[in-house]
Structure formats: structure tokens, C-alpha cells
Amino acid sequence: MKRAKLHGVPKPRNPVARSPLLGKGGPHGKSRGALRREANVELQRLRRDPKTYEDA
């Protein structure tokens, strides 16, 4: 049976010096391609049946 290594208490990390990779977070959204496709689909829908969208 192996012995457990005796390590000292680790130093607390500096909360001010954070990794720049952590700054990439935030709310997710649709990509530009998805937004462009959605606009094209809406345009085709409007061209097919314009009376449905007159009041909207």
C-alpha cells in the first residue's frame, strides 16, 4: 500500500488575474448565416402569399 503524499495547503489564487479565455462567455445567439437564412425564408413566404402579411 502506497502512502499519501503530504502536500501543504495550496496558495489562494489571485481573483483579479483571471484567464482571458474566461472573458469569452456570454449569451449565445444565432449566427449571421442563420439570421440571413431566416430573412430569406421570410421573404419567400411573403412572396408566396402577400395577403397574409399585409396587416402585420
C-alpha angles and dihedrals in degrees: 000000000000123000121240113251114246109230126177123241109286118246114255113255122247106255091200096056101064129164114269088225089070090063092069093079126103141108116329122230141177117289121248090253092054091049091048092050091048090053091049092049090050091049092051090048090052092048091050097051113010095168092067092059101040096099097037 
